[in-house]
């Protein structure tokens, strides 16, 4: 099996092995913890966005109930039917 592809693959594998000399392999547990931490942080940011939208909606309906704002468009002063 002395093909060019085999020679290239063997050379690449030995070069990668030389670069990894003295390094530890990645820790699976550490990767899981990193992923969970990033997921929790992203979820927290999403919930903050959701809570902000809820607060704005509650404020809008509270102002609407108090009569301080309206959603009815006023007729222009110079309009005649």
C-alpha positions in Angstrom: 0.0 0.0 0.0 2.5 2.5 -1.2 0.2 5.0 -2.8 0.7 8.8 -2.7 -2.4 9.2 -0.6 -1.1 6.8 2.0 2.3 8.6 2.1 0.5 12.0 2.5 -1.7 10.6 5.3 1.3 9.1 7.1 3.2 12.3 6.9 0.2 14.3 8.2 -0.3 11.9 11.1 3.4 12.1 12.1 3.4 15.9 11.9 0.3 16.1 14.0 1.9 13.7 16.5 5.0 15.9 16.7 2.9 19.0 17.4 0.9 17.2 20.1 4.1 16.0 21.9 3.8 16.8 25.6 0.2 18.0 25.5 -2.7 16.3 27.2 -5.7 15.3 25.3 -8.8 17.4 25.7 -10.9 16.6 28.8 -14.4 15.5 28.0 -15.7 16.5 31.4 -14.2 20.0 31.0 -15.8 20.3 27.5 -19.2 19.3 28.9 -18.9 21.9 31.7 -17.9 24.6 29.2 -20.8 23.7 27.0 -23.3 23.7 29.9 -22.0 27.0 31.2 -22.3 28.7 27.8 -25.8 27.2 27.4 -26.9 28.5 30.8 -25.5 31.9 30.1 -27.3 32.1 26.8 -30.5 30.9 28.4 -30.2 33.6 31.1 -29.7 36.3 28.4 -32.8 35.0 26.6 -34.9 35.1 29.8 -33.7 38.7 30.5 -35.0 39.7 27.1 -38.3 37.9 27.7 -38.7 39.5 31.1 -38.0 42.9 29.6 -40.7 42.3 27.0 -43.2 41.3 29.6 -42.4 44.4 31.7 -43.0 46.6 28.7 -46.3 44.9 27.9 -47.5 45.2 31.5 -46.6 48.9 31.6 -48.4 49.5 28.3 -51.7 47.9 29.5 -51.4 49.6 32.8 -51.1 53.0 31.1 -54.0 52.1 28.8 -56.2 51.1 31.8 -55.4 54.4 33.6 -56.3 56.4 30.5 -53.0 58.1 30.2 -52.5 56.7 26.7 -54.9 55.6 23.9 -54.7 53.6 20.8 -57.5 55.5 19.0 -56.3 57.8 16.3 -57.6 61.4 16.7 -59.3 63.0 13.7 -57.3 66.0 12.2 -58.8 69.4 13.3 -59.5 70.5 9.7 -61.2 67.3 8.5 -64.8 67.6 7.4 -67.1 64.8 6.4 
